[in-house]
Amino acid sequence: MSTTADLAIIGGGIVGCATALAIISRSPSLKIVLIEKEPHLATHQTGHNSGVIHAGLYYKPGSLKAATCTAGREALYDFCEKYDIPHQRCGKVVVAVEEKELPALEELERRGRANGLEGLQQLSASGLNEHEPHVRGIAGLFVPQTGIVDYVRVTQVMADLFRASGGVIHLATPITQIDKQQDHYLLRAKGNSFRVRGLVNCAGLHTDQVARMAGLRPGLQIVPFRGEYYEFKPERSSLVNHLIYPVPDPEMPFLGVHFTRMIDGTVEAGPNAVLAWKREGYRRSDISLHDLAGTFSFGGFWKLSARFWRVGIKEHGRSFSKRLFVKSLQRLMPDIRDEDLIPGESGVRAQAVDSDGRMVDDFRILTEGRMVHVLNAPSPAATASLSIGEHIADRIMEVIA
């Protein structure tokens, strides 16, 4: 079977679907195909997302993350209202436990205000307890713009709108080869091929592999990190009123263990961050020798490991010990006990690492020929998806017009 189209989008997560919707909304006459290797959309990072609508507090002012998160957050709230998608603008508290964290807390507030956040509230220890009675801290920051939603549901609505506008979605269609020809790209899949003028790579955990398949040297590699969560037993979920976050370590791209009230009423605690033995390794027993060989043969991984091996040991310890995991949670909430928690879901973060062993922090989007490759789109990509989709649409329309 062969398909001819103007544009192909590889990857059916929330960024791919938002991009498809943005492009077809501008140019309904274009024939656009969205190609997803799994039988369902939003299977991987989107489907294992904690559901947080991020406010834009953490990101360096002027960065692509900051700009797209701020715009995307409000666009997402409007989208949810318009299409009757359950969501809550519940707010969150960021908690400083020690004096040494206060400068970082002040920097978060500065960044938040620079990114346009209004209504940020500095909290004393007593003010903190008014919001979250079971939290222990010396100071905090309340962020009213933070919310929660089901990103799988958001993605499904985006896909439905894309189809209704004439877009076509191919599921269970992994791309195995990309050939650049004179005036088009030929994408090959088992039992199918696609002849397209332009290509957008939103392949998430496999975005670097797709870029290489297309003949690029992306200058980075995806290193998968698994985040493991515990879930509060229903009778103990009242311990958490909002979302509760620690002051993050500025040297790490991860936000630390935190508490998330989900849109279905459950409460998650976590995650840790451990190297996954497979790009889609949601369990400790998930192993891919091919993926491991790719990680271990990448020099940037070993440079990263040399910098953070102590952190890695600690994170793996929490992976195998519920007691250690609970102890890390008790730093913010001393009332938690082992028996309050049951094992929850896990997710895998597609963390881009460059050849020098640096974790790429900002979104990285590369235009090459008539292709756009989303090489790094970690959190807050789901929050920012509508804005990122518009940004990618700008890029691809410039080169295929």
N, C-alpha and C positions, 0 to 999 in steps of 0.2 A: 504494500500500500504506500502511495506517495502523496504528500500534501504540499501544495504551493501556497505561500502566504507572504504578506509584507513583512511580518515581524513575528519572531518567536521569543517567548519568555520562558526560561528554564527555571523551575522551582515554584511549587504551589504552596509556599508558606504565606504569611501575612504580607511580607514585603513584595513578593512576586504578584500576589493578587491585587494589592493596592496599586502597584505599578501598571498592571494590565488594565485596571479600571481607570486610572488617570489617563492613560494613552487613548483608550477607546472613547472616553468621554470627550476628549479633544478632537479626535479624528475618527468618527464612526464609520467612515468609508474604508478605513484600513482593515485588511484581513489579518487578524491577530490570533495566534495560537499560544496557549499556555500549556507547558509540558511538565508533568509531575511524575517522578519515577515510582511513587507509592500508589496504592489503590485508592487512597483518600487524600484530600488536601489537609494541610496543617498537621502533618503527622509527627514532625520532629520538634524543632525548637519552638514553633508556635504552639503546638499541642501539648508541650510540657512547660509552658510558661506559667508563672505564678499569678498572672492576671493583674499586675500592678500597672496603673496609669501613672507614669512618672511625671513629676511637676517640672523638672529641669533644674533642680537644685545643685547637682554635682558637677555640671559640665563647664569647661572653660569657656567664658564669654567669648563670642566670636567664632567658636568652633562649629563645625557642621552639626555635631550632636546637639549643641545648645540651641542653634537656630531651628532645626527640624523638630526637636522635642517640644519647644515652646509653641510653635505653630501647630504641630501635629497633635499635641494634647487637646487643644481646644477644638480642632477639627474632628478629633475622635469623639469628644463629648457630644458635639453637634450631630455627628453621624449616628451615634447611639440613640440620641433623642429622635432623630428623623425616622430611623428604621426600627424603633421600639426594641432595642437591645438592652437587656438588664445591665445596669451599671450603678455605681455609687461614687460620689465625690466625698469620700469619707475623711480625708486628711491623714497625716502621719506625724509622728513625733520622732525627732532625732535626739538621741540621749548621750550626753557626756557623763561618763562614770568617774573619771579622774581629772585632776587639775590640768594635766599635760594635754588633755584633749580640747581644752577651751579655745586655744588659738585656731585649731582646725574647725571647730564649730562656728567661730566667728567668720572664718573664711567661707564656709558653706553659706552663711547668711549673705555675705558680700556677693558671692557668685549668684545666689538666687535672686537678689535684687537687681543685679546687673543683667540677669536673664529675664527680667520683667515680672518676677513674682511679687504679688501684692498680698498684704495681710499676714506676712510672716510674723510670728510671735516668739520673742525670747521668753524662755521659761526658767524660773527658779526651780529649786528642788520641790517646793510646795506646789508651784504652778504645774510642774511636770506631773505630780501625783493627782492633780485635779483632772488631768486628761487620762492618765493611766495609773490608777491607784496601786497597782502591783509592781510598778517599775521602780528600780533604785537608780538614782542619778543625782548629780549635783547641779546640772543645768540641762536645758533642752531647747529645741526649736520646733515649733508647730508649723506645719506646711499644709495649708488648707486645700491646695489644688490637687493633691495626690488622690487617686481613686482606684477602683477595682472594676474589672470586667472579665468576661469570658472571651479570650482572643480567638478561640476556635469558632465561636458563633460570629464574631466580627468578620473573620475570614470567609465564612460560608456566605454571609450577606454580600460581601464584596464580589465573590465568585458568581453569585446569582445575578447581580447587577451587570457584571461583565458578560455573562451569557445572554442576558436579556437585550444587551446592546449589540449582539452579533458575534461576540467572542466565542472561541471554541476551546474547550479544555480536554486534554488528552491525559488520562490517568494510567498508572501502571506502565509507563513508557520511559524507561531509563535511557538517556542518550549515551551512546557508546563511542561515537566518533563525530568530529566536526571538521569539515573540509572547506577551506576558503577557495572559492572559484572566482571567475572574472567579475561577475556582477551580483553574486549571491553567495550564501553559505548553505552547505548541504549538511544537515544534521541526520545522523543515522541512529536508529533504534531497532531493537529486534522486531522484525515484521513491519517496520514503518520507516519512512524517511520524510524529511521536511526541507523544502527548498525555499529559503527566506532571504529577503533583502537585508534585514537587520536582526540583531540578536541582543537580548538582555539576559545576563547571568545573575539569577537570584537564588543560587543553589545552596546557600546556607552552609551546612557542614561540609559540602563538597565543592564550594565555590572556587577554591584554588585549583582543584582537579579539572573542573570544567574550563577554567581559564587556560590551563596548560594544554588541554585537549584542543582548544581553539588557537594554539600556537603562541600564547603569551608566556612571558616570564614574569610572574606577578611580584616577585621580590619578597614574598612572604609565604607562610604555610599555615594552614589551620591545624592547631593542636587542640584536641577535644578535652574539655574538663567536665567531669560529671559533678552535678550538685545534688546532694541527697537531703531529703526533708523528713522531718517527723510531723505528725498531725496530732493536734490536741484531741483527746476524747471529748465527746459532745458536752459532757457535764462540766468540763473544765475550760471550755472555749470562752466563757465569760471573763476569764483573766485578761483578755485583750479587747480593748474598745476600738482602736484605730489600727494603723500599721505602726510598728515600732522598729526603728533602725538604730544601730550604733553609729558613732562617728567613724567614718571609714578611714582605713589606712591609706594615706595619699600615695604610697608606693605601689599599691595593688589596684587592679581594675575591678576587683570584686568588692561588694559592699559590706561583707561580713554577715554573720548569722543574724537573722531578724525575724520578726513575727508578722505574718500576713493574714489578715481576715479576707477570706475568699468570697466571691460573689454568691456561692451556694451556701454560705454560712459557716463552713468549716474554717479552721485556723491552722495554718502551717507554721512550722518553726524550722529555720535553716536558711540557706544550705551551707554545707561545707564545700570544698572545691578540690577534687582529686583528679589526677590524670585518668582519663578513660582509656581502656585497652582496645576500644573500637570507636569509630566515629559516631556510631549510633549505639553506644554501650551504656544502656540505662541501668544495668545490673552489674555487680562486681564480677559475675561469672561470664559476662559478655566479652569475648575476646576475638579479635581478628588479627591473624599473623600479618596479613598484608598491611593493615592500618598501623600496627605496631612497628613494622619494618620502616614504614614511611616516617613515623615520628622519630624513631631512634636513629635513622640515617640522616636526619636533618640537623645540621650543626647548630642552628639557632635554638633548638630544644635543649641541647647540652649547655649552652651559654645561659639560657633561662634557668635551668636546673642548678647551675653553679651559684646563681644569685639567690635562689629561693628554696634551697634544699631543706633548710630547717622548717620553713613554713609547710613544705610538702609533707615532711614527716608528721608534723602536728595534724595536718588535715587528714592524712591517711589513718592516724590514730583514732580520730573521731569517727571515721568511716566504719571502723571495726568495733568501737566501744561506745555503746549508748551512754554509759556513765560519763565519759569524756565529753560527748556531745551535749548532754544535759548540763554539765558543769559550765560549758561555754555559754549556754542560754541563761544560766543562773546569774551570770555577770550583770545582765540587764534586769532579770526577773527572778529574785531569790526564792520565790514561793513555788517555783516549778519543781516537780518530783518526777523520777523515772516513770512511775505508774500513771502520770498524767498524759503520756505520749505513746502513740503507736506509730510504726513505720509508715511513711507516706510515699509520695511519688518521687521520682528522680528526673532530672533534665540534663541535657548535655549542651554546653556552651561552645560555640565555634569561635575559639579565640585565635585571632591572627597573630602570628609571631614572626618578626623579621629575622634576617640572617645574623643580626647582632644579638639576638636573644631578647629583644624588647617586645613586650606585648603592645600591639597597636591599639591605641586608646580611642581615637576618633573613628568615625565612619570613613571608609576608604572606597571610593568609587572611581574606576578607571575607564576612560573612553579610548578605544583603539579601533580605527577604521569605522565600520558601521556596527560596532559592538559596544555595549556598556556592561562592565563587570562590577558587581557589588562584592568587593573583596573582603570587607569587614563591616558587619552590621550587628554588633552585640547590643545588649540593653543600652538605651531605650528604643531599640528599633521597632518593637511592636507599638509602643506609644506613638512614635514618630512616623508610623508607616504611611499614613495618608500624605504627610509632608514629604517623606522620602520618595514616595511614588511620584509626586509632582516634580521633584528634583530630577529623578531618573528620566521622567517623560521629557523634561527640557533637554536633557543630554541626548537622548536617542532621536528626538525629532530634529535636532540640529544636523545629525549626520545621515538620516535617511530621507530627509525632505527633498 
